[in-house]
């Protein structure tokens, strides 16, 4: 049983399984077929819905998410908006009317997803600029119209007095009442403390730990995988804390990538902002977390190389103890980590003394919303024209995210302008890059050498 707010009232429903997705629940159980299945992998945005929850000030936070990658059980305690909720009787929502007025829809299959992504944006920014609109719609694909009429419709729709504005007080009241709701779904757990989380993990060592689940849920949707126990970090409050103390960032494992991106942009941390701009879509970033990305231990993830370059430290918790572990000691082999069977990632700590001396680049087949073939993160300091410190994290160059130890050892203390591409290539010789459908090992080696060389000759002394 789950409890959630929808279209003006609190609803309760039974779920079929712990891996039933929100998309399956809407289409098959609720017969709400306005939400479409396109790719079932978080790429097309046709399944986009809006989740509403309370922010830290008891206001409303609207977030677009891919319903195909979200367990329906995690809907418990939230509010849900689907395309069926937008019209008020015979009166269309301003976004729906704008899409008609500006010819923003043809076949209509993608239209519900576009409108829901736009709704989440417009509820936070009544007059967004083109950059904000492009980012909000970056996870939605249309094969019919081209995007100009869609963007125009989003620009000109006035959502300041829509039906959700009128429902705001009731929605806030309902969400406060739902704060203590507990999902009752066989094989699904949502603990509320780190202690309870660790106890569950200790009792169920083979359980899947979901912190966003945007990668693991593909195993349920694409691979039809069933699992006896899912443990969600969604409601462990301490895992959602994020703070900056001077140059030190302390990020809870369940902090979403969209929150981290907002903080990076506000702090002027351009390398992290740039990384997350190219990391999937807004819908994915609203669900994906830093702890989930690191714990997933993908050799081609984007965040681990940057965290390695920043000498990040993990705070790990078990039932018995808390320990710290340098990230460079966390990855043991392909998809293997130093996490014990009863341990969870609590926090990720890293220092950024000078954000201008952190560089990041990824190479992928598509510029945006694609998995990297190679990711390179460089963190350096220059003193009197020489590299005083140098740390380079790499993705796609080994079975795990790695530090470019050979390059770091070869060029620390050297003047960047004296370093040649051939020297960088030679220093990378200790690594064995991946070879797969995205790129060959030889291609990865050549690309990685050029990106590192570019980072080094671009290095500038802090002023």
Secondary structure, 3 states (H helix, E strand, C coil): CEEEEECCEEEEECCCCCCCEHHHHHHHHCCCCCCCCCCCCCCCCCCEEEEEEECCCCCEEEEEEEHHHCEHHHHCCCEEECHHHCCECCECCHHHHHHHHCCCCCCCCCHHHHHHHHHHHHCCCCCCCHHHHHHHCCCCCCCCCCCHHHHHHHHHCCCCCCHHHHCHHHHHHHHHHHHHCCCCCCCEECCCCHHHHHHHHHHCCCCEEECCCCCCHHHHHCCCCCCCCEEECCCCHHHHCEEEECCEEEEECCCEHHHHHHHHHHHCCHHHHHHHHCCCCHHHHCCCEHHHHHHHCCCCCCHHHHHHHCCCEEEEECCCCEEEEEHHHCEEECCEECCCCCCEEEEEEEECCCHHHEEEEEECCCCCCCCCCEEEEEEEEEECCEEEEEEEEEECCCCCCEECHHHHHHHCCCCHHHCCHHHHHHHHHHCCCCCCCCCCHHHHHHHHHHHHHHHHHHCCCCC
